[in-house]
Amino acid sequence: MKKKKVNLRDLKPNSEEQHSHDDGHNHGNGSAFKTYVPAIISFTMLIIGIGLDYFDVSFFKDWIRIAWYGIAYLPVGLPVVKEGWNSIKKGDVFTEFFLMSIATLGAFAIGEYPEGVAVMLFYAVGELFQNAAVNRAKGNIKALLDVRPKEANVFRDGDYISVSPEAVNIGEKIQIRVGEKIPLDGILLSEKASLNTAALTGESKPDSIQKDAKVYAGSINLESVVEVEVTNTFEDSSIARILDLVQNATARKSKTELFIRQFARIYTPIVVFLAIGVTFIPYFFVDDYVFRDWLYRALIFLVISCPCALVISIPLGYFGGLGAASKNGILFKGASFLDAMTKINTLVMDKTGTVTKGVFKIKEVKAIGWNETEFMQYLMAMEEQSTHPIAKAILEYKAEGEDFEAQDVSEIAGKGLKGIVNSKTVLVGNKALMTANNINVPTETESIVESIVLVAIDNQFAGYVVIADELKEDAKETITALHKVGIKNIMMLSGDKDSITQQVAKELNIENAKGGLLPEDKLNEVEILKKNPENKVAFIGDGINDAPVLAASNVGIAMGGLGSDVAIETADVIIQTDQPSKVVRAIKISRSTRKVVWQNIILAFGVKVIVLILGAGGLATMWEAVFADVGVALLAILNAVRLQKMKWD
């Protein structure tokens, strides 16, 4: 899939945005005059007009009364009538604008001027509420735009100069002062740094990193001046990819959204013809038929039938869910994946980098016949010649005294290292290496399932070091929380050896685990699960080795996807931190979003059906119709806004 480039200079956080629905809703361009003033004018004139009617003021009669309410109608009604006309010219006749225009102009035609103005006024007020709700929902996402770096201090010609981030090349060195945003992705050249990555990961705790660690654009430097070597161009930076993802997320509609929009397009012309029927059909069955009365009922029917509450509140509900997830460091690639996440009942996870840190640490040192410190000095001298991740873990051991130096070190393929340290022959490796050199290994080592490094000095077994990958701090609580939210079928698949995989699974209370798997083996396991139509499978991986499985699962979840192009391209949901507990939060957010959406659907349909029946029977006035349309839309909007206030812990 070709990745879309994002020019962050075009994404202005303070610029006014156009937000529109597929049905033609236009929610304003942010101009105070076009949003608040028309409603204020119409409201004031309507209240004054109703007051003059109530007190039966003599001059407020005939053409003056018509002109007064006509002027009150124009600020809020004219934009809707114009929008309806534009929709008709485009071939889309049966829109809510068309319904509103017919109903209100019809109200004027039969002399119900206050009701005609009131319908348009309350619709305008509903639009203002919706704008506020959309802005609130967008707030979390727009916060990402505020982390756009505006300049970079790049080292050129012996000095640091300020340039646009787009002008910096890969391999150049940049300097970031305290409080500044890192403008580009890169590698830390300074000894250490403390960064605020909240805008990228949702994690408020400062991230302390060491030399040669990766840093990402949008992070804020907290403690001291640091230098970074640029590894990505500006348009390929992490913040650009995330912005692109979030910007496009709302374009991917859920099935519920798509259904409601299709339904509205069928439903609207039906109610128009029903309204025509309400007007004329009673002529053939009612003895005291009065055209004006049945026309009024039909107009009420039209106002009630407007699908505003549905076409406004449902997308807004999903948008609120996407915003809430983004605030928590979880990126859904679209509303459809919010829906898909609610159906997940089977969770398959990788081990390394998902529930473990993917960093080897010394778990145990056992020296036999040697002082531990001296034993480790011999071992470390040999491991300095190796680039294996286990060697790196051993070299982190803090040994007192002077460092030993190894000579004539040779690597024995598949077995380990052989060399000379302090005139002594040293062997470092696995049991096969010891057996090949006739070294007796204690039987206790055979029961150790973790990675073990055996050491022999001068043809005598000297001890061993156990190396293990650490569990993430929230790994255990994540599995417990998954069970609580109803995910009963949890499976671990790992490329690590089976004994280690089984031990980690047992520690986490995961009953089903398999180790020693290649990526294609993991894919086969997921495909087997998917053969059962009742299984809705989510896979959690690091987004690099597990790309095929991420793509094949019903929902692919990438852990720590911030720096992974594969994760951005392949996964459906991206956890921007390395915390597996965020998966539980993603499930809770998606379920809450779906609950709010269905509450809005039931509310809108329920109230509309009741008032439609009352209106057709002559028991509801235009005021009840206004509530059924705009009032329900407002309630649905307020319900959707709740997603921004919910707690997910």
Secondary structure as UniProt FT lines:
FT   HELIX           8..10
FT   TURN            13..14
FT   TURN            22..23
FT   HELIX           32..54
FT   TURN            55..56
FT   TURN            58..59
FT   HELIX           62..89
FT   TURN            90..91
FT   HELIX           96..109
FT   TURN            110..111
FT   HELIX           113..145
FT   TURN            146..147
FT   STRAND          152..156
FT   TURN            157..158
FT   STRAND          159..163
FT   HELIX           165..167
FT   TURN            170..171
FT   STRAND          173..176
FT   TURN            178..179
FT   STRAND          186..188
FT   STRAND          192..196
FT   HELIX           198..201
FT   STRAND          207..210
FT   TURN            211..212
FT   STRAND          214..215
FT   TURN            217..218
FT   STRAND          220..221
FT   STRAND          226..230
FT   HELIX           234..236
FT   HELIX           238..249
FT   TURN            250..251
FT   HELIX           255..280
FT   HELIX           281..284
FT   TURN            287..288
FT   HELIX           291..305
FT   HELIX           308..327
FT   TURN            328..329
FT   STRAND          330..332
FT   HELIX           335..342
FT   STRAND          346..349
FT   TURN            353..355
FT   STRAND          356..367
FT   HELIX           372..383
FT   TURN            384..385
FT   HELIX           389..395
FT   STRAND          406..412
FT   TURN            413..415
FT   STRAND          416..421
FT   TURN            422..423
FT   STRAND          424..429
FT   HELIX           431..436
FT   TURN            437..438
FT   HELIX           443..447
FT   STRAND          451..457
FT   TURN            458..459
FT   STRAND          460..471
FT   TURN            473..474
FT   HELIX           475..484
FT   TURN            485..486
FT   STRAND          489..493
FT   HELIX           498..508
FT   STRAND          512..514
FT   HELIX           519..530
FT   TURN            533..534
FT   STRAND          537..541
FT   TURN            545..546
FT   HELIX           547..552
FT   STRAND          555..559
FT   HELIX           561..563
FT   HELIX           565..570
FT   STRAND          573..575
FT   HELIX           581..616
FT   TURN            617..618
FT   HELIX           622..626
FT   HELIX           627..631
FT   HELIX           632..641
FT   HELIX           642..644
//
